[in-house]
């Protein structure tokens, strides 16, 4: 078991990756997702506070259904 670990560790190091960088892309993806969630939360908060969603819905319905 230890032999396979050492062999795999050497293979990772020969590909140019250092052990400290193995989870780097996962951490970057997590930060991007957190940023997107923060922006979406701000947008939803603004839209519900200004009644923009209901105005948009009313506008679409009034154009679809002749009144």
PDB file of N, CA, C and O in Angstrom:
ATOM      1  N   UNK A   1       0.831  -1.191   0.000  1.00  0.00           N
ATOM      2  CA  UNK A   1       0.000   0.000   0.000  1.00  0.00           C
ATOM      3  C   UNK A   1       0.869   1.245   0.000  1.00  0.00           C
ATOM      4  O   UNK A   1       0.613   2.185  -0.752  1.00  0.00           O
ATOM      5  N   UNK A   2       1.887   1.254   0.835  1.00  0.00           N
ATOM      6  CA  UNK A   2       2.785   2.398   0.897  1.00  0.00           C
ATOM      7  C   UNK A   2       3.550   2.552  -0.411  1.00  0.00           C
ATOM      8  O   UNK A   2       3.831   3.669  -0.844  1.00  0.00           O
ATOM      9  N   UNK A   3       3.880   1.445  -1.029  1.00  0.00           N
ATOM     10  CA  UNK A   3       4.594   1.477  -2.308  1.00  0.00           C
ATOM     11  C   UNK A   3       3.770   2.146  -3.401  1.00  0.00           C
ATOM     12  O   UNK A   3       4.294   2.933  -4.189  1.00  0.00           O
ATOM     13  N   UNK A   4       2.467   1.828  -3.444  1.00  0.00           N
ATOM     14  CA  UNK A   4       1.601   2.465  -4.445  1.00  0.00           C
ATOM     15  C   UNK A   4       1.468   3.953  -4.181  1.00  0.00           C
ATOM     16  O   UNK A   4       1.420   4.744  -5.123  1.00  0.00           O
ATOM     17  N   UNK A   5       1.407   4.348  -2.920  1.00  0.00           N
ATOM     18  CA  UNK A   5       1.310   5.763  -2.575  1.00  0.00           C
ATOM     19  C   UNK A   5       2.555   6.523  -3.019  1.00  0.00           C
ATOM     20  O   UNK A   5       2.462   7.609  -3.591  1.00  0.00           O
ATOM     21  N   UNK A   6       3.719   5.941  -2.751  1.00  0.00           N
ATOM     22  CA  UNK A   6       4.978   6.591  -3.142  1.00  0.00           C
ATOM     23  C   UNK A   6       5.073   6.675  -4.660  1.00  0.00           C
ATOM     24  O   UNK A   6       5.507   7.696  -5.193  1.00  0.00           O
ATOM     25  N   UNK A   7       4.680   5.637  -5.353  1.00  0.00           N
ATOM     26  CA  UNK A   7       4.708   5.647  -6.808  1.00  0.00           C
ATOM     27  C   UNK A   7       3.769   6.718  -7.362  1.00  0.00           C
ATOM     28  O   UNK A   7       4.124   7.444  -8.291  1.00  0.00           O
ATOM     29  N   UNK A   8       2.598   6.809  -6.799  1.00  0.00           N
ATOM     30  CA  UNK A   8       1.637   7.816  -7.255  1.00  0.00           C
ATOM     31  C   UNK A   8       2.128   9.229  -6.928  1.00  0.00           C
ATOM     32  O   UNK A   8       1.949  10.149  -7.727  1.00  0.00           O
ATOM     33  N   UNK A   9       2.733   9.399  -5.778  1.00  0.00           N
ATOM     34  CA  UNK A   9       3.280  10.687  -5.387  1.00  0.00           C
ATOM     35  C   UNK A   9       4.375  11.130  -6.350  1.00  0.00           C
ATOM     36  O   UNK A   9       4.431  12.298  -6.735  1.00  0.00           O
ATOM     37  N   UNK A  10       5.230  10.214  -6.734  1.00  0.00           N
ATOM     38  CA  UNK A  10       6.286  10.543  -7.706  1.00  0.00           C
ATOM     39  C   UNK A  10       5.686  10.892  -9.061  1.00  0.00           C
ATOM     40  O   UNK A  10       6.179  11.797  -9.734  1.00  0.00           O
ATOM     41  N   UNK A  11       4.637  10.197  -9.475  1.00  0.00           N
ATOM     42  CA  UNK A  11       3.996  10.480 -10.756  1.00  0.00           C
ATOM     43  C   UNK A  11       3.384  11.874 -10.750  1.00  0.00           C
ATOM     44  O   UNK A  11       3.469  12.599 -11.741  1.00  0.00           O
ATOM     45  N   UNK A  12       2.775  12.242  -9.645  1.00  0.00           N
ATOM     46  CA  UNK A  12       2.187  13.581  -9.529  1.00  0.00           C
ATOM     47  C   UNK A  12       3.279  14.632  -9.588  1.00  0.00           C
ATOM     48  O   UNK A  12       3.108  15.657 -10.248  1.00  0.00           O
ATOM     49  N   UNK A  13       4.384  14.408  -8.922  1.00  0.00           N
ATOM     50  CA  UNK A  13       5.465  15.383  -8.899  1.00  0.00           C
ATOM     51  C   UNK A  13       6.152  15.495 -10.254  1.00  0.00           C
ATOM     52  O   UNK A  13       6.630  16.573 -10.606  1.00  0.00           O
ATOM     53  N   UNK A  14       6.213  14.412 -11.022  1.00  0.00           N
ATOM     54  CA  UNK A  14       6.849  14.491 -12.331  1.00  0.00           C
ATOM     55  C   UNK A  14       5.963  15.210 -13.342  1.00  0.00           C
ATOM     56  O   UNK A  14       6.465  15.698 -14.354  1.00  0.00           O
ATOM     57  N   UNK A  15       4.673  15.284 -13.093  1.00  0.00           N
ATOM     58  CA  UNK A  15       3.773  16.025 -13.982  1.00  0.00           C
ATOM     59  C   UNK A  15       3.821  17.517 -13.702  1.00  0.00           C
ATOM     60  O   UNK A  15       3.107  18.279 -14.354  1.00  0.00           O
ATOM     61  N   UNK A  16       4.618  17.948 -12.780  1.00  0.00           N
ATOM     62  CA  UNK A  16       4.776  19.371 -12.509  1.00  0.00           C
ATOM     63  C   UNK A  16       3.849  19.905 -11.432  1.00  0.00           C
ATOM     64  O   UNK A  16       3.837  21.110 -11.180  1.00  0.00           O
ATOM     65  N   UNK A  17       3.091  19.062 -10.806  1.00  0.00           N
ATOM     66  CA  UNK A  17       2.196  19.502  -9.741  1.00  0.00           C
ATOM     67  C   UNK A  17       2.877  19.310  -8.398  1.00  0.00           C
ATOM     68  O   UNK A  17       3.463  18.262  -8.126  1.00  0.00           O
ATOM     69  N   UNK A  18       2.794  20.309  -7.586  1.00  0.00           N
ATOM     70  CA  UNK A  18       3.300  20.177  -6.221  1.00  0.00           C
ATOM     71  C   UNK A  18       2.137  19.792  -5.321  1.00  0.00           C
ATOM     72  O   UNK A  18       0.976  20.039  -5.649  1.00  0.00           O
ATOM     73  N   UNK A  19       2.453  19.193  -4.200  1.00  0.00           N
ATOM     74  CA  UNK A  19       1.398  18.710  -3.316  1.00  0.00           C
ATOM     75  C   UNK A  19       0.497  19.833  -2.829  1.00  0.00           C
ATOM     76  O   UNK A  19      -0.691  19.592  -2.617  1.00  0.00           O
ATOM     77  N   UNK A  20       1.000  21.043  -2.643  1.00  0.00           N
ATOM     78  CA  UNK A  20       0.193  22.147  -2.166  1.00  0.00           C
ATOM     79  C   UNK A  20      -0.789  22.676  -3.185  1.00  0.00           C
ATOM     80  O   UNK A  20      -1.687  23.443  -2.836  1.00  0.00           O
ATOM     81  N   UNK A  21      -0.638  22.281  -4.451  1.00  0.00           N
ATOM     82  CA  UNK A  21      -1.493  22.791  -5.515  1.00  0.00           C
ATOM     83  C   UNK A  21      -2.564  21.794  -5.958  1.00  0.00           C
ATOM     84  O   UNK A  21      -3.315  22.087  -6.890  1.00  0.00           O
ATOM     85  N   UNK A  22      -2.656  20.647  -5.330  1.00  0.00           N
ATOM     86  CA  UNK A  22      -3.581  19.618  -5.794  1.00  0.00           C
ATOM     87  C   UNK A  22      -5.039  20.054  -5.707  1.00  0.00           C
ATOM     88  O   UNK A  22      -5.822  19.706  -6.591  1.00  0.00           O
ATOM     89  N   UNK A  23      -5.433  20.794  -4.689  1.00  0.00           N
ATOM     90  CA  UNK A  23      -6.825  21.211  -4.550  1.00  0.00           C
ATOM     91  C   UNK A  23      -7.069  22.637  -5.002  1.00  0.00           C
ATOM     92  O   UNK A  23      -8.131  23.198  -4.730  1.00  0.00           O
ATOM     93  N   UNK A  24      -6.109  23.229  -5.685  1.00  0.00           N
ATOM     94  CA  UNK A  24      -6.215  24.641  -6.048  1.00  0.00           C
ATOM     95  C   UNK A  24      -7.396  24.921  -6.960  1.00  0.00           C
ATOM     96  O   UNK A  24      -8.127  25.884  -6.728  1.00  0.00           O
ATOM     97  N   UNK A  25      -7.607  24.108  -7.996  1.00  0.00           N
ATOM     98  CA  UNK A  25      -8.714  24.379  -8.924  1.00  0.00           C
ATOM     99  C   UNK A  25     -10.061  24.219  -8.220  1.00  0.00           C
ATOM    100  O   UNK A  25     -11.002  24.958  -8.508  1.00  0.00           O
ATOM    101  N   UNK A  26     -10.158  23.271  -7.312  1.00  0.00           N
ATOM    102  CA  UNK A  26     -11.404  23.096  -6.563  1.00  0.00           C
ATOM    103  C   UNK A  26     -11.690  24.323  -5.711  1.00  0.00           C
ATOM    104  O   UNK A  26     -12.837  24.758  -5.620  1.00  0.00           O
ATOM    105  N   UNK A  27     -10.672  24.879  -5.093  1.00  0.00           N
ATOM    106  CA  UNK A  27     -10.849  26.079  -4.281  1.00  0.00           C
ATOM    107  C   UNK A  27     -11.241  27.270  -5.153  1.00  0.00           C
ATOM    108  O   UNK A  27     -12.059  28.094  -4.744  1.00  0.00           O
ATOM    109  N   UNK A  28     -10.670  27.364  -6.337  1.00  0.00           N
ATOM    110  CA  UNK A  28     -11.025  28.462  -7.247  1.00  0.00           C
ATOM    111  C   UNK A  28     -12.481  28.336  -7.693  1.00  0.00           C
ATOM    112  O   UNK A  28     -13.205  29.331  -7.726  1.00  0.00           O
ATOM    113  N   UNK A  29     -12.907  27.140  -8.032  1.00  0.00           N
ATOM    114  CA  UNK A  29     -14.305  26.931  -8.420  1.00  0.00           C
ATOM    115  C   UNK A  29     -15.241  27.301  -7.274  1.00  0.00           C
ATOM    116  O   UNK A  29     -16.286  27.912  -7.496  1.00  0.00           O
ATOM    117  N   UNK A  30     -14.873  26.937  -6.068  1.00  0.00           N
ATOM    118  CA  UNK A  30     -15.712  27.250  -4.909  1.00  0.00           C
ATOM    119  C   UNK A  30     -15.834  28.756  -4.721  1.00  0.00           C
ATOM    120  O   UNK A  30     -16.917  29.248  -4.406  1.00  0.00           O
ATOM    121  N   UNK A  31     -14.745  29.496  -4.908  1.00  0.00           N
ATOM    122  CA  UNK A  31     -14.808  30.956  -4.775  1.00  0.00           C
ATOM    123  C   UNK A  31     -15.666  31.590  -5.865  1.00  0.00           C
ATOM    124  O   UNK A  31     -16.398  32.543  -5.599  1.00  0.00           O
ATOM    125  N   UNK A  32     -15.581  31.073  -7.083  1.00  0.00           N
ATOM    126  CA  UNK A  32     -16.413  31.594  -8.169  1.00  0.00           C
ATOM    127  C   UNK A  32     -17.886  31.338  -7.881  1.00  0.00           C
ATOM    128  O   UNK A  32     -18.726  32.209  -8.105  1.00  0.00           O
ATOM    129  N   UNK A  33     -18.197  30.153  -7.389  1.00  0.00           N
ATOM    130  CA  UNK A  33     -19.593  29.827  -7.062  1.00  0.00           C
ATOM    131  C   UNK A  33     -20.093  30.723  -5.933  1.00  0.00           C
ATOM    132  O   UNK A  33     -21.225  31.202  -5.990  1.00  0.00           O
ATOM    133  N   UNK A  34     -19.278  30.957  -4.914  1.00  0.00           N
ATOM    134  CA  UNK A  34     -19.687  31.844  -3.820  1.00  0.00           C
ATOM    135  C   UNK A  34     -19.932  33.268  -4.325  1.00  0.00           C
ATOM    136  O   UNK A  34     -20.874  33.929  -3.887  1.00  0.00           O
ATOM    137  N   UNK A  35     -19.093  33.737  -5.238  1.00  0.00           N
ATOM    138  CA  UNK A  35     -19.298  35.061  -5.823  1.00  0.00           C
ATOM    139  C   UNK A  35     -20.590  35.129  -6.609  1.00  0.00           C
ATOM    140  O   UNK A  35     -21.320  36.115  -6.512  1.00  0.00           O
ATOM    141  N   UNK A  36     -20.887  34.096  -7.391  1.00  0.00           N
ATOM    142  CA  UNK A  36     -22.127  34.059  -8.171  1.00  0.00           C
ATOM    143  C   UNK A  36     -23.343  34.030  -7.251  1.00  0.00           C
ATOM    144  O   UNK A  36     -24.349  34.680  -7.536  1.00  0.00           O
ATOM    145  N   UNK A  37     -23.261  33.296  -6.171  1.00  0.00           N
ATOM    146  CA  UNK A  37     -24.369  33.239  -5.210  1.00  0.00           C
ATOM    147  C   UNK A  37     -24.578  34.601  -4.554  1.00  0.00           C
ATOM    148  O   UNK A  37     -25.717  35.019  -4.342  1.00  0.00           O
ATOM    149  N   UNK A  38     -23.499  35.288  -4.234  1.00  0.00           N
ATOM    150  CA  UNK A  38     -23.618  36.619  -3.625  1.00  0.00           C
ATOM    151  C   UNK A  38     -24.279  37.597  -4.575  1.00  0.00           C
ATOM    152  O   UNK A  38     -25.146  38.368  -4.164  1.00  0.00           O
ATOM    153  N   UNK A  39     -23.886  37.578  -5.841  1.00  0.00           N
ATOM    154  CA  UNK A  39     -24.493  38.470  -6.831  1.00  0.00           C
ATOM    155  C   UNK A  39     -25.959  38.120  -7.040  1.00  0.00           C
ATOM    156  O   UNK A  39     -26.801  39.014  -7.128  1.00  0.00           O
ATOM    157  N   UNK A  40     -26.272  36.837  -7.121  1.00  0.00           N
ATOM    158  CA  UNK A  40     -27.665  36.421  -7.299  1.00  0.00           C
ATOM    159  C   UNK A  40     -28.518  36.833  -6.099  1.00  0.00           C
ATOM    160  O   UNK A  40     -29.665  37.245  -6.267  1.00  0.00           O
ATOM    161  N   UNK A  41     -27.969  36.724  -4.909  1.00  0.00           N
ATOM    162  CA  UNK A  41     -28.702  37.125  -3.707  1.00  0.00           C
ATOM    163  C   UNK A  41     -28.995  38.621  -3.721  1.00  0.00           C
ATOM    164  O   UNK A  41     -30.102  39.050  -3.397  1.00  0.00           O
ATOM    165  N   UNK A  42     -27.995  39.407  -4.099  1.00  0.00           N
ATOM    166  CA  UNK A  42     -28.218  40.860  -4.195  1.00  0.00           C
ATOM    167  C   UNK A  42     -29.262  41.196  -5.249  1.00  0.00           C
ATOM    168  O   UNK A  42     -30.111  42.059  -5.026  1.00  0.00           O
ATOM    169  N   UNK A  43     -29.209  40.529  -6.386  1.00  0.00           N
ATOM    170  CA  UNK A  43     -30.167  40.774  -7.457  1.00  0.00           C
ATOM    171  C   UNK A  43     -31.590  40.403  -7.033  1.00  0.00           C
ATOM    172  O   UNK A  43     -32.534  41.148  -7.293  1.00  0.00           O
ATOM    173  N   UNK A  44     -31.735  39.266  -6.391  1.00  0.00           N
ATOM    174  CA  UNK A  44     -33.065  38.831  -5.939  1.00  0.00           C
ATOM    175  C   UNK A  44     -33.594  39.764  -4.861  1.00  0.00           C
ATOM    176  O   UNK A  44     -34.779  40.095  -4.852  1.00  0.00           O
ATOM    177  N   UNK A  45     -32.724  40.189  -3.955  1.00  0.00           N
ATOM    178  CA  UNK A  45     -33.141  41.127  -2.905  1.00  0.00           C
ATOM    179  C   UNK A  45     -33.621  42.444  -3.510  1.00  0.00           C
ATOM    180  O   UNK A  45     -34.653  42.978  -3.104  1.00  0.00           O
ATOM    181  N   UNK A  46     -32.870  42.966  -4.482  1.00  0.00           N
ATOM    182  CA  UNK A  46     -33.271  44.204  -5.145  1.00  0.00           C
ATOM    183  C   UNK A  46     -34.588  44.026  -5.905  1.00  0.00           C
ATOM    184  O   UNK A  46     -35.473  44.878  -5.830  1.00  0.00           O
ATOM    185  N   UNK A  47     -34.712  42.916  -6.635  1.00  0.00           N
ATOM    186  CA  UNK A  47     -35.903  42.702  -7.459  1.00  0.00           C
ATOM    187  C   UNK A  47     -37.160  42.560  -6.610  1.00  0.00           C
ATOM    188  O   UNK A  47     -38.213  43.075  -6.984  1.00  0.00           O
ATOM    189  N   UNK A  48     -37.072  41.882  -5.493  1.00  0.00           N
ATOM    190  CA  UNK A  48     -38.260  41.727  -4.660  1.00  0.00           C
ATOM    191  C   UNK A  48     -38.576  43.014  -3.901  1.00  0.00           C
ATOM    192  O   UNK A  48     -39.742  43.291  -3.622  1.00  0.00           O
ATOM    193  N   UNK A  49     -37.573  43.792  -3.568  1.00  0.00           N
ATOM    194  CA  UNK A  49     -37.808  45.045  -2.851  1.00  0.00           C
ATOM    195  C   UNK A  49     -38.404  46.124  -3.731  1.00  0.00           C
ATOM    196  O   UNK A  49     -39.164  46.967  -3.254  1.00  0.00           O
ATOM    197  N   UNK A  50     -38.066  46.106  -5.016  1.00  0.00           N
ATOM    198  CA  UNK A  50     -38.574  47.142  -5.914  1.00  0.00           C
ATOM    199  C   UNK A  50     -39.797  46.678  -6.702  1.00  0.00           C
ATOM    200  O   UNK A  50     -40.301  47.419  -7.546  1.00  0.00           O
ATOM    201  N   UNK A  51     -40.268  45.497  -6.446  1.00  0.00           N
ATOM    202  CA  UNK A  51     -41.425  44.908  -7.131  1.00  0.00           C
ATOM    203  C   UNK A  51     -41.190  44.799  -8.632  1.00  0.00           C
ATOM    204  O   UNK A  51     -42.147  44.826  -9.406  1.00  0.00           O
ATOM    205  N   UNK A  52     -39.940  44.678  -9.055  1.00  0.00           N
ATOM    206  CA  UNK A  52     -39.607  44.560 -10.470  1.00  0.00           C
ATOM    207  C   UNK A  52     -40.120  43.256 -11.062  1.00  0.00           C
ATOM    208  O   UNK A  52     -40.522  43.218 -12.224  1.00  0.00           O
ATOM    209  N   UNK A  53     -40.109  42.201 -10.283  1.00  0.00           N
ATOM    210  CA  UNK A  53     -40.565  40.900 -10.778  1.00  0.00           C
ATOM    211  C   UNK A  53     -42.058  40.944 -11.075  1.00  0.00           C
ATOM    212  O   UNK A  53     -42.495  40.487 -12.131  1.00  0.00           O
ATOM    213  N   UNK A  54     -42.834  41.488 -10.157  1.00  0.00           N
ATOM    214  CA  UNK A  54     -44.281  41.538 -10.387  1.00  0.00           C
ATOM    215  C   UNK A  54     -44.628  42.471 -11.546  1.00  0.00           C
ATOM    216  O   UNK A  54     -45.553  42.185 -12.307  1.00  0.00           O
ATOM    217  N   UNK A  55     -43.903  43.580 -11.691  1.00  0.00           N
ATOM    218  CA  UNK A  55     -44.142  44.479 -12.825  1.00  0.00           C
ATOM    219  C   UNK A  55     -43.815  43.790 -14.152  1.00  0.00           C
ATOM    220  O   UNK A  55     -44.549  43.924 -15.131  1.00  0.00           O
ATOM    221  N   UNK A  56     -42.705  43.052 -14.167  1.00  0.00           N
ATOM    222  CA  UNK A  56     -42.332  42.320 -15.372  1.00  0.00           C
ATOM    223  C   UNK A  56     -43.370  41.267 -15.699  1.00  0.00           C
ATOM    224  O   UNK A  56     -43.762  41.128 -16.858  1.00  0.00           O
ATOM    225  N   UNK A  57     -43.819  40.528 -14.712  1.00  0.00           N
ATOM    226  CA  UNK A  57     -44.837  39.497 -14.926  1.00  0.00           C
ATOM    227  C   UNK A  57     -46.137  40.108 -15.432  1.00  0.00           C
ATOM    228  O   UNK A  57     -46.746  39.584 -16.365  1.00  0.00           O
ATOM    229  N   UNK A  58     -46.563  41.200 -14.834  1.00  0.00           N
ATOM    230  CA  UNK A  58     -47.785  41.875 -15.283  1.00  0.00           C
ATOM    231  C   UNK A  58     -47.651  42.369 -16.714  1.00  0.00           C
ATOM    232  O   UNK A  58     -48.598  42.280 -17.495  1.00  0.00           O
ATOM    233  N   UNK A  59     -46.484  42.887 -17.062  1.00  0.00           N
ATOM    234  CA  UNK A  59     -46.250  43.372 -18.421  1.00  0.00           C
ATOM    235  C   UNK A  59     -46.318  42.239 -19.441  1.00  0.00           C
ATOM    236  O   UNK A  59     -46.916  42.393 -20.506  1.00  0.00           O
ATOM    237  N   UNK A  60     -45.713  41.116 -19.117  1.00  0.00           N
ATOM    238  CA  UNK A  60     -45.732  39.967 -20.034  1.00  0.00           C
ATOM    239  C   UNK A  60     -47.148  39.439 -20.195  1.00  0.00           C
ATOM    240  O   UNK A  60     -47.579  39.152 -21.312  1.00  0.00           O
ATOM    241  N   UNK A  61     -47.867  39.310 -19.108  1.00  0.00           N
ATOM    242  CA  UNK A  61     -49.243  38.798 -19.162  1.00  0.00           C
ATOM    243  C   UNK A  61     -50.142  39.735 -19.952  1.00  0.00           C
ATOM    244  O   UNK A  61     -50.985  39.274 -20.722  1.00  0.00           O
ATOM    245  N   UNK A  62     -49.978  41.038 -19.776  1.00  0.00           N
ATOM    246  CA  UNK A  62     -50.834  41.986 -20.492  1.00  0.00           C
ATOM    247  C   UNK A  62     -50.567  41.954 -21.995  1.00  0.00           C
ATOM    248  O   UNK A  62     -51.473  42.228 -22.782  1.00  0.00           O
ATOM    249  N   UNK A  63     -49.351  41.628 -22.407  1.00  0.00           N
ATOM    250  CA  UNK A  63     -49.047  41.537 -23.836  1.00  0.00           C
ATOM    251  C   UNK A  63     -49.507  40.199 -24.423  1.00  0.00           C
ATOM    252  O   UNK A  63     -49.867  40.126 -25.598  1.00  0.00           O
ATOM    253  N   UNK A  64     -49.494  39.156 -23.613  1.00  0.00           N
ATOM    254  CA  UNK A  64     -49.908  37.841 -24.097  1.00  0.00           C
ATOM    255  C   UNK A  64     -51.420  37.745 -24.177  1.00  0.00           C
ATOM    256  O   UNK A  64     -51.966  37.261 -25.168  1.00  0.00           O
ATOM    257  N   UNK A  65     -52.088  38.200 -23.143  1.00  0.00           N
ATOM    258  CA  UNK A  65     -53.548  38.135 -23.104  1.00  0.00           C
ATOM    259  C   UNK A  65     -54.131  39.506 -23.466  1.00  0.00           C
ATOM    260  O   UNK A  65     -53.901  40.487 -22.759  1.00  0.00           O
ATOM    261  N   UNK A  66     -54.871  39.566 -24.550  1.00  0.00           N
ATOM    262  CA  UNK A  66     -55.452  40.866 -24.891  1.00  0.00           C
ATOM    263  C   UNK A  66     -56.475  41.277 -23.845  1.00  0.00           C
ATOM    264  O   UNK A  66     -57.292  40.471 -23.400  1.00  0.00           O
ATOM    265  N   UNK A  67     -56.416  42.507 -23.472  1.00  0.00           N
ATOM    266  CA  UNK A  67     -57.319  42.903 -22.414  1.00  0.00           C
ATOM    267  C   UNK A  67     -57.975  44.139 -22.712  1.00  0.00           C
ATOM    268  O   UNK A  67     -58.778  44.619 -21.913  1.00  0.00           O
TER     269      UNK A  67
END
